[in-house]
Amino acid sequence: MTQFLIYAGAFILVLVSVITVHEFGHFAVGKLSGIKVEEFSIGFGPKLYSRTVGETLYAIRAIPAGGFVRMAGMLGLTGESDAGDRNFYRASRPRRFATVSAGIISNFIFGALIFAIVGMQPTPYNYASKAAAGLAGLTTGDTIVSINGSTIRQDTLTEVTTDLHNATTASQGRPMTVVYRASDGSERTTTFTPTLTISNILANPANVAGGKLPVGGLAVTSIDGSPVGTGDPATLLGSGSTVKISGYLENANGSPSRYFTNVAVSGITDGYPANNAIHTAWIMGVVPGYNGESPPAAFVDGFRAIPGFVWAEVTGIYGLIVHPPQGGINGPQGFTGPVGIAQETATATNNGFLGPNGLVWWIGFISLNLGFVNMLPIPFLDGGKLLFIAIESVRRRRLNPKVEAAITAVGLAVIVVFAVYVTIGDVSRL
């Protein structure tokens, strides 16, 4: 019960923080633009707390699944409160455009700052005690200096992860000579052999091997009845042809949990663990750490993540549309709704608060997602409102407010139906 409350609290923290940042962007720029802001509210439904300061009502409402900033004359319809020249739709197009886009920009800036803060935190290495590196004597706090003579850079998590992956991949399953700096400062050398591991974390495990493979990290001990050799992991597993594998599901510490024998598999590709995917790689049981970036480098990398994230989202959506094997919206690489976000929040919570892929990092990631979603030119979302302003700029006059309101209502209905559909997909993957 305690763990559930921790997860629920983390989920609410994620939603409230990114929504507050988003709505504050609208609020602040609206105020600066001279528009009358009548209410700034976090959440929907009945008010839990409210207070009027100046001309604005500030409220916290019961359902922490959203928020809103209500401005005078927001829709431009008859019957709305009238603040005269301070009505939203009496502001100039540039001021309205800035007010609407401020929520998106705030989420992107917030996400970048979060990534920068996480990037500055020094993080110790962690080792699964019963996996290859742990059995060779490495323990939490030890830092890998080199593998087979190749230096492991320590300045950023990306550098550490890339160098560890490259060195492990290059070993092709042969013994690796590892130089590491122990937690007492001494430099030591050890040798161990990585384990051929299948990362089977598909949402629908029946799609692979008829569901006969356990879900999780799987250590392979034999292929077609023979001990695992050396070479490229996917090639060892048949490169598309069918082979029979034996091995075991690994516990978090790398020890055996559940054994499987002579399970026929095919089509497993090279790659490291990823949500809703099945890959294979040589693994040594290391969660990399690093020294932490300098503040300037961390801020540069944090803001550099924004265009990379947007591009990844665009190409990902494009891939879902043009590549049916990816499974579409509710497929392994598809969209995630509230249930999926709650699951990932629990995972991030277990990864710690400020560490890589921890709760704070996850808040930044969701903030970027909220910013991206609101960029989409869908009526009701900020992107749809920006589209209306752009159309107005071209036409030199606004669309009929009733037509605009009707289109917005249709957009809202589509979003609700889509959210329900995605949530059904989330539940089906539980």
Steps between C-alpha positions, in 0.01 A plus 500: 500500500786736587666432166174568317465835678857590402428417135169689509669802654776488237241479221314805636830687538587432136163619372468803725854625436486488119143634487583785737799598287288486184214709639737746664646571157157599370427695819824699511508600133126574504550736793800663330291540184235696690234228474276460803561161662192405700611161635816294534401147594692177551276198463136461402179453693407639843730756660712372788652841559452838338602855562449819305802725469438819308282415202597129480358197680768242585361151558604141566234257388427139592606316181874552431472399135535840340461869559393817329543875480170678437532836330230754432349466154698180436259368239363828375142376539200696617434451868861477611635738759603825337818679599485743211835553334652243737300214349717225354358540150550875505874458554720523192583180313866504614393532865245220467752281316759560775246427775389171346850379408638590844370175648687293242819701541479479880479121488801477270707735715397318818592163348840631388572643846401171662737309271777749582449453875504122465807523277697683771440229761791259557372144490684190621518182295277214613565133436270199510679283756425169321566624145838489325654822640366445852630141514842635393509716814369843390269662753294821518730803491772335291569687175597322179805673354565289188395180325753310288713814493219733384444793735151553641426874506334625818379856425144427393262208535476482121877465471519233768207301358631524143852392594380209714265382226766531231759309705255226595377466142858485371577212738253279307467288812872446556661562843553871572787651698349772716695764690293669769548751782368357824304709747813527716685671213723207405523384138435132436472261207268206448381281213151374427283388210173681418177303480291461184174658611160540338304804611139381472278783624234498231161614618354190337750217562287253301634670187835325553549125538129452563532651845740226615774750589478676836471878493815683607875455465577145387850350532562250219700192604472284187398525134378186320636294788854640484669752732478861388792592275642837408398747230217733411200429731232503229714276279543253783121497539446404137480833310137433409510121494358307794723377783420341834632673808524417868573729790335685785319818594731722704409654833604861559832377641564274199419171673273240333128541556317278251659256259391426143618214276514454123268787412491568126571864411574696185537858383653643818717799410803665658433773755490591866193498728215721382136519599265293283783336308695176482874528439816306569843616609805410705433624853732527801244613760600863541286809558745773396583801710698814423663801661228748409520771236619853558209750519573655156522158332190377683292798388621466140412130497167566671386749236655295222262221601198704385548478120618142532188409695266674254667331204480160669127549565431610143691210346342260749147604405593484132634149552177386665306625198715365217635181660209271598734238656558742787147424612336840470374724781456221754795292378832440678636837381167682519353772717478492878205634698441570869537136603830465316625828646409376849697180439804690375473740794523204737811378315658847513421524872684173558801646316538771764427870515784680323678212331498408129149396396379588849188691600634850434631393158156350426329830589724672242419236241124533555534880482655467155220262402234746614670776304519284189138383518382859531695591187274276293254704289195331651204716604471535879879458543728802497617404151141522377459845653823612333365364172185711537714809559710415193184461288377832634829662398463371144130590470545833679195421703404243757294189434143524625532439878215246490672305220828512688328380819333213310831391346663516844222283646555240227874510572434441869275205420767345278762544774275336759426203273870466416594514870247226582630286213861538612403427861331177389828410332689580822269274701527218245880505542487462879 
